[in-house]
Amino acid sequence: MLAKAQPRRRNLISLTPLIDVVFILLVFFMLASNFLEWRSINLNAPAEASGRGSSIEGTLLVEIRNDGLRLSGKPISVKELATRIAGQIEKSPDRGIFVKPAPAISLQETVAVLDVLAGAGATNISLIKAAGQ
């Protein structure tokens, strides 16, 4: 008598290796990706500015203090600073601006003010060090 042929069992495909590979690729791309926006800020050192023959006459001074911003010694808001700087730059595009952060001011606060100045159209910006820093 012939043995009755048993139906062949189908091999099951395991998804575990596929999930492992996808997970490893996900981790790789997360570690290899850069999610931050990097920008550079061009600043002129005061010595460099004076070396070009320009003087500090007519240069605006923006002070970043713990109690707020000051433009040429007078308190000013960030919005008003942008408006005033844009007006000054419109009259004189090469007008110099000195930014002087107080010793306790964080770099992020200083960069935020520099962004406001750049957004107002300022191109001749110099960062100066406060006395005692």
BELUR-V881661 format. One record per residue. N is the residue number from 1. SS is DSSP state (a for helix, b for strand, c for the rest). PSI is psi as a letter, one per 40 degrees, with the letter a starting at -180 (999 if undefined). OMEGA is omega in whole degrees, 0 to 359 (NA if undefined). Layout:
BEGIN
n->(N:N)
ss->(SS:SS)
psi->(PSI:PSI)
omega->(OMEGA:OMEGA)
END
This chain:
BEGIN
n->(1:2:3:4:5:6:7:8:9:10:11:12:13:14:15:16:17:18:19:20:21:22:23:24:25:26:27:28:29:30:31:32:33:34:35:36:37:38:39:40:41:42:43:44:45:46:47:48:49:50:51:52:53:54:55:56:57:58:59:60:61:62:63:64:65:66:67:68:69:70:71:72:73:74:75:76:77:78:79:80:81:82:83:84:85:86:87:88:89:90:91:92:93:94:95:96:97:98:99:100:101:102:103:104:105:106:107:108:109:110:111:112:113:114:115:116:117:118:119:120:121:122:123:124:125:126:127:128:129:130:131:132:133)
ss->(c:c:c:c:c:c:c:c:c:c:c:c:c:c:c:a:a:a:a:a:a:a:a:a:a:a:a:a:a:a:a:a:c:c:c:c:c:c:c:c:c:c:c:c:c:a:a:a:a:a:a:c:c:c:c:c:c:c:c:b:b:b:b:b:b:c:c:b:b:b:b:c:c:b:b:b:c:a:a:a:a:a:a:a:a:a:a:a:a:a:a:c:c:c:c:b:b:b:b:b:b:c:c:c:c:c:a:a:a:a:a:a:a:a:a:a:a:a:a:c:c:c:c:b:b:b:b:b:c:c:c:c:c)
psi->(i:h:h:h:h:i:h:i:h:h:h:h:h:h:e:d:d:d:d:d:d:d:d:d:d:d:d:d:d:d:d:e:i:h:e:i:h:h:i:i:h:h:i:h:i:d:d:d:d:d:d:e:e:i:i:e:h:e:h:i:h:h:h:h:i:d:e:a:i:h:h:f:e:h:i:i:i:d:d:d:d:d:d:d:d:d:d:d:d:d:d:g:d:e:h:i:h:h:h:g:i:i:d:e:h:i:d:d:d:d:d:d:d:d:d:d:d:d:d:e:e:h:d:g:h:h:h:i:h:i:h:e:999)
omega->(180:177:181:181:179:179:181:177:178:175:178:179:180:179:183:179:179:179:178:180:179:179:179:177:178:179:180:183:175:180:182:183:178:184:180:176:181:176:176:178:178:179:174:175:181:179:179:180:181:179:180:179:179:180:180:176:181:179:179:178:176:179:176:184:178:182:177:182:174:175:183:176:182:179:183:176:181:181:179:177:180:180:181:180:178:177:179:180:178:179:184:186:181:182:181:178:174:177:185:177:176:183:184:183:181:179:181:178:179:179:178:178:178:176:178:180:179:177:178:177:180:178:182:184:176:178:180:183:177:178:179:179:NA)
END
